[in-house]
Amino acid sequence: LEALTPLIEPLHDMRVFLNVNPSEEYDFLLEADLDSLSDVKAYADHPAHMEVVRKLIAPFKVARACVDYEV
C-alpha cells in the first residue's frame, strides 16, 4: 500500500500501522494524506489502488471501517 504514493497523483503520503491490541477487531490502520474528499475518490478509483485492493485486500477482508477527516 505504501508503494502507491508515487503512483497516484493526489496521494501525498500513505502509512500502514499494525494494531498491537489483540482484543480489537481490526488488524491495521491505513493513513492516507490527500488534499480533499474529491482526491479521496480519485485515489480510491485509481487503477493501481484497485489492483492492490483486488489482489491483496479483498481476498482477506472480513470487515472495514473508514474515517475521513480534515486537519
ABEGO torsion letter per residue (X at the ends): XAAAAAABAABABBBBBBBABAABABABBBBBBBABAAAAAAAAABAAAAAAAAAAAAAABABBBBBBBBX
